[in-house]
């Protein structure tokens, strides 16, 4: 399983951003194009590894978790909540600060009620900054976080944050190497 994901990662381009080797991939960047078969493979794998019992909402952060969350929502009939980068001023909105290795800013959570059983999903976790912000916002909102899954783990991000990953990668100047898969 995860054949498409593994092959596409091992063949994706790498660009240098300062000292950072940044891999460009459809799941993490939306370019060059998103293959429906790859999205289905990722969503099917998430369905297999996530605890979805009595979960009432899938939560992801803007922007690159949206296509994965949408696919997962369509396949499970579980509603999707997107943490946005802009404020909507709705009642109960929760704002948290997000800091990653390459960006920082606020995330805004709406649509979560106290006691909601949720799963968090995202495209990649490299620093743990987005995941920490999502966990913090959901705890403030009174949600119960049932499970967390990212498609790609890079390095050893956020040891304090419990989560599953479909694959783990190492990135050099010339290649992405898949070093672990969950299935």
C-alpha positions in Angstrom: 0.0 0.0 0.0 1.0 3.6 -0.4 2.8 2.8 -3.7 1.7 6.0 -5.4 2.6 8.2 -2.5 6.1 6.6 -2.0 6.9 6.7 -5.8 5.7 10.3 -6.1 7.7 11.4 -3.1 10.9 9.7 -4.3 10.6 11.4 -7.7 9.6 14.9 -6.6 11.8 17.9 -7.2 13.8 19.6 -4.4 14.6 23.3 -4.2 16.8 25.1 -1.8 15.2 27.8 0.4 18.1 29.3 2.3 19.6 26.3 4.0 16.4 24.3 3.9 15.9 21.5 1.3 12.3 21.9 0.3 10.5 19.1 -1.6 7.7 20.1 -4.0 4.9 17.5 -4.0 1.2 17.5 -5.0 0.1 16.5 -1.4 2.2 19.3 0.3 2.1 22.0 -2.4 -0.7 21.2 -4.8 1.7 21.3 -7.7 2.2 20.3 -10.4 -1.3 18.6 -10.1 -3.2 16.5 -7.7 -3.9 13.0 -9.0 -7.3 11.7 -7.8 -5.8 8.2 -7.4 -3.1 9.6 -5.0 -5.7 11.4 -3.0 -7.8 8.3 -2.7 -4.8 6.3 -1.7 -3.9 8.8 1.1 -7.5 9.0 2.3 -7.9 5.2 2.3 -4.7 4.9 4.3 -5.9 7.5 6.8 -9.2 5.6 7.2 -7.3 2.5 8.0 -5.0 4.1 10.6 -7.3 6.7 12.3 -9.7 5.9 15.1 -12.9 7.2 13.6 -15.3 5.6 16.1 -18.0 8.2 17.1 -15.9 11.0 15.5 -18.2 13.9 14.6 -15.7 16.2 12.8 -12.4 16.1 10.8 -10.2 19.2 11.5 -7.4 20.5 9.3 -5.5 23.7 8.9 -5.5 26.0 5.8 -4.3 25.5 3.2 -2.7 22.1 2.3 -4.8 20.0 4.5 -8.0 21.1 2.7 -7.8 18.7 -0.2 -6.9 15.7 2.0 -9.7 16.6 4.5 -12.2 17.1 1.7 -11.4 13.7 0.3 -11.5 12.0 3.7 -14.8 13.8 4.5 -16.4 12.6 1.2 -15.3 9.0 1.9 -16.5 8.9 5.5 -19.4 11.3 5.6 -17.8 13.1 8.6 -18.0 16.9 8.3 -14.8 18.9 7.8 -13.7 21.9 9.8 -11.0 24.1 8.4 -8.8 26.3 10.7 -8.5 29.5 8.7 -5.8 32.1 8.5 -8.2 34.9 8.7 -10.7 35.9 11.4 -14.4 35.6 10.8 -15.6 37.1 14.2 -18.2 34.3 14.7 -19.4 33.5 18.2 -17.0 31.0 19.8 -14.2 31.6 17.4 -10.8 30.5 18.9 -7.6 32.2 17.8 -4.2 30.7 18.3 -0.7 31.6 17.2 1.0 29.3 14.7 4.8 29.2 14.1 6.5 26.8 11.7 10.0 26.6 10.4 9.1 28.9 7.5 6.0 30.9 8.6 4.1 32.3 11.5 0.7 33.9 12.0 -2.7 33.3 13.6 -5.1 30.4 12.9 -8.9 30.7 13.7 -11.1 27.8 14.6 -14.9 27.9 14.1 -17.5 25.2 14.1 -16.4 23.2 17.1 -18.7 22.7 20.1 -17.6 21.6 23.6 -17.5 17.8 23.7 -17.1 17.3 19.9 -15.0 14.2 19.2 -12.6 15.2 16.5 -9.6 13.9 14.5 -6.9 16.2 13.2 -5.3 15.6 9.8 -2.7 17.5 7.8 -0.3 17.1 4.9 3.1 17.3 6.5 4.6 17.7 10.0 8.2 19.0 10.1 8.3 21.3 13.0 5.1 20.6 14.8 4.1 24.2 14.9 0.8 23.9 13.0 -0.2 20.7 14.9 0.5 22.3 18.3 -1.7 25.3 17.3 -4.5 23.0 16.2 -4.3 21.0 19.4 -4.3 24.2 21.5 -7.3 25.6 19.7 -9.3 22.4 20.0 -8.5 22.1 23.7 -9.7 25.8 24.2 -12.9 25.0 22.3 -13.5 22.0 24.6 -13.2 19.3 21.9 -12.0 15.8 22.6 -9.1 14.9 20.2 -9.6 11.3 19.4 -6.7 10.9 16.9 -4.2 12.8 14.8 -2.7 11.8 11.4 -0.4 13.5 8.9 0.5 12.2 5.5 4.2 12.9 5.7 6.5 13.2 8.8 9.8 14.9 8.2 12.4 14.7 10.9 11.3 14.5 14.5 8.7 17.2 15.0 6.8 17.8 18.2 7.6 14.9 20.5 5.0 16.3 22.9 2.3 15.9 20.3 1.0 12.4 19.7 0.2 11.7 16.1 0.4 9.1 13.4 2.0 9.5 10.0 1.5 7.6 6.8 5.2 7.9 5.8 8.3 9.3 7.2 10.9 10.9 4.9 14.5 12.2 4.9 15.3 15.0 2.5 18.7 15.7 1.1 19.9 18.2 -1.6 19.1 15.6 -4.3 16.3 13.4 -3.1 13.5 12.5 -0.9 13.8 9.1 0.7 10.9 7.3 2.3 12.3 5.7 5.5 9.1 4.4 7.1 5.5 3.6 6.1 2.6 2.9 8.4 1.0 0.2 6.1 
